[in-house]
């Protein structure tokens, strides 16, 4: 039995109890109203957890970047140097793994002429 089902059962029991108390109060001649419990509403379904991101194969990314950097330096040494300087490194092996994806995007953009 789920938590929502238990909450629903408890709410129904409270409503029945409230009705019984009201009947007793009416029979005894009391004019003070007894508060009524709210009707149970089904709980909203939780949103699905986001899908985990695919892990980056650092070694494969570094290998592909080596070839791309060679092409970029053959095409435009100054652009290749600017990208390396932007990331504060002098060669690919000095680049932290956390920056590989962004570095790869910069190299790809430069190779496409953007």
N, C-alpha and C positions, 0 to 999 in steps of 0.2 A: 504494500500500500504506500503510495507516494505521500509526500509531505502535503501537497495540495489537497489530496483526498482527506487527510486527517484534519486539515484546517476547515474544509467544507463540512465535515461531520461535526466538528466542535461548534461551528457557527450555527448549524441547524439545531444542535442541542441547546445552545444559548437562546435561540429564538423560541424554542418550545418552552424552556424554563421561564422566559419573559412572559409568554402568553399565560402560563399557569399562574404566575405571580399576579398578573393583571386580573385574571378571573377571581382569584382569592381576594384581591383588594376590592374588586367590584362587589363581591358577595359580602364583604365586611363593611361596605359603605364608605370606603375611603375614596376621596376625590383626587388625591395626588396621583398623577400619571407616572407610570414606571417607564423609563426609557426603553426603546425597542432597538434591538441589535440590527445592524445593517445586514442586508442579504450578501451572501458570499459570492464573490465574482471569481471566475477562474484566473489563476495566476498567468501572467504573460509568459510565453515560451522564451527562454533565453536565446540570444543570437548565437549562431555557431561561431566557434573560435576561428580566428583567421588562419588560413593555411600557412604552415611553416615555409619559410623561404628556402630555396635550394642552396645547399652549401656550395661555396665557390671552390673549385679545384685550383688551388694556388699554383701548384707546379705547372699545370696545363696552361693557366693564364699567363704565367711568366714566360713559358716557352713560346706561346703565340705572340706575346708582346715583343720578344726578342726579334722575331722575323719582321714584325710591323715597324719596329724602331729602325731596323736596318733599311727598310724601304723608305721610311720617312727621312732618314738622314741622307740617303742617296738622292731623294727628291729635293729636299730643302734642309741643309744642315742647320740653318739659323732657326727654323721652326722647331726642329727637334731639340735644339739647345734651349729654346724658350720654354718648351713644355717641361723639360727636365728641371729648369730653373724655377718654374712655377711651383713645382712640388718639392723644391729645396734639395734636390739630389743631383749628382753628376753622372750617375749610371743607374740602370734598372735594378741592379742587385741591392742598392742602398735604399730603395723605395720600400716603406712599410707595407705589409700585406693588406692592411686596412684601406690603403689608398690605391690598390691595384685596379679596382673596377673603375674608379674615377679617372685614373691615369689612362686606362685602356680607352675610355670614351673620348678623352682628349686626343689621343693618338689617332683613333678612328676618324674623328672629325677633321683632323689635320690632313689625313690621307685622302679624305673625300673633298678637300679643298674648302672646308667651312672655316 
